[in-house]
């Protein structure tokens, strides 16, 4: 499947800055200390730098057996950087939950599969429906298998 998420023309401000970096670092430490929870550490390869990049990301169970993540960026007009890293290197991805680090492959959902996943995601985490209202871009849902 193709990664075809396009940036929008409106949306909330993209999270970032020094405070966000520090908060993400603390969050990733908590994720690595626990073996369960709704967050995972996503490791991608930078599309331009070639360096490993890590981000804490909310995940959801996938009926197909993997995990789903959402490139919402809080409803920002642009997709998060990790989305473009996945697009460039979908087969060079790792996830961590607790002390377990697993290699996965990323694929973007489309059509009926996307619609069904989006319904499940917004039922479990209604804030994602709010993010969709803030932006005019289609928010990508990614399967990690």
N, C-alpha and C positions, 0 to 999 in steps of 0.2 A: 504494500500500500504506500501511497505517496504522502509526503509531508507537504501540505499545501495551505497551511494557515497563513492568512494575510493580515497585515496590520490594518487597523481601522483609522478613522479620522477623529474619533472622540473617545474619551474614557477617563478614568480617574488617573491620578498621578502614579507612575510606576514606582513601586517600593525600591528604595536604594539608599546609598550613602553609608557613612561610617557606622551610624547607629544600627542600621539594618545588618551590616556585615558582622558586628559584634553579637547582635541578637541571633543571627543564623549560626554563628560559631557555638554559642551557648546551647542552642536548640539541638544542633548536631551532636554535641557531647551527651545531652540527655537521651537522644535516640539511641546512641551507641551503648549506653549503660542499661537500657531496658530491652527486653526481648519482645515486647508487644507495644501496641499503640497505633494511632492513626497516621503517624509520620514515618517517613523513611529518609535516609540520606541518598540522594541521587548523585552519582558520579558520572560525568560526561567528559568528553574530550573537546576542548575548545576548537571551534571551527576555524579560527584564524591563528590562535596561538599554538595549538597542538598540546596544550597543557591540560592536566586534569582539573576539572572544576566541580565543586560540590555544592549542593543545595538541599536544604530540608524541604520536603514536599509531602503534602497530604496524599494518602493513597486510599483506594477503594478496592474491594474484591471484584474480580472479573468472573463472569459466568463461564468464560472459556478457560479459566484456570490460572490466569496471570494476575497482575495488579494493574489498576487504572490510575493514572495521574492526570491532572487537569492543568493546562497552560493558561491559567486565568490571569495571573499577575494582578490580582485584586480588581479586575475590570479595567485595566489600563488599555490605552489605544494600541499598544504594541505587545507582541508576544514576549514572554520572558527569554532571556539569553539562553537558558538551558534548552529551550525548544529548538533553537537554531543549531545548537550543538548536537542534539539528537537527530535533526534533519541531515546534518553533515556526516555523522558517524552513528547510525542507528544500531550497529552491531558492536560498538565499543562503549558499553554502558554497564554500570554496576549499581546495585542497591545494597544498602545496609539497614538492617533492623537488629538492634542489639549487637551482638558480636559476630553475627552471620553476614558475610559479604558474598553476594551472588551475582554472577554475570548474567545479563539479560539482553534481549533484543527489543528494540522499540518499534512500534508501528502505530500510525495514526488511524483512528476509527473514522468511518464515513457512513453515510446513508442510514439505513435502518439500525445497523449495529451502533452507530453513534447515538441515534435518537433513544434507543433502549438504555444505553449506558448513561446518557445525560439524565434521563428520568430517574434512574436509581441513585445517581450521584446527588441530584438536587433534593431527592426525598430524604437522603441521609444527612446532607449538609446544605440546608436551604440558602446559606450565604452565597453559594455558587450561582443560584438563580439571580440573586442581586447583582453579582458581578456582570452577568450577561446583560442586564438592563443598563449598566453604566457605559457600555461600549457598543460600537456598531460592528465589531469584528466577530466572527464566529470563533468561539473559544474551543481550541483543540483539546480532544481527549486522546490520550496515548495509552496503549496497552504495552505493558512490560512482560515479556514471556521468556 
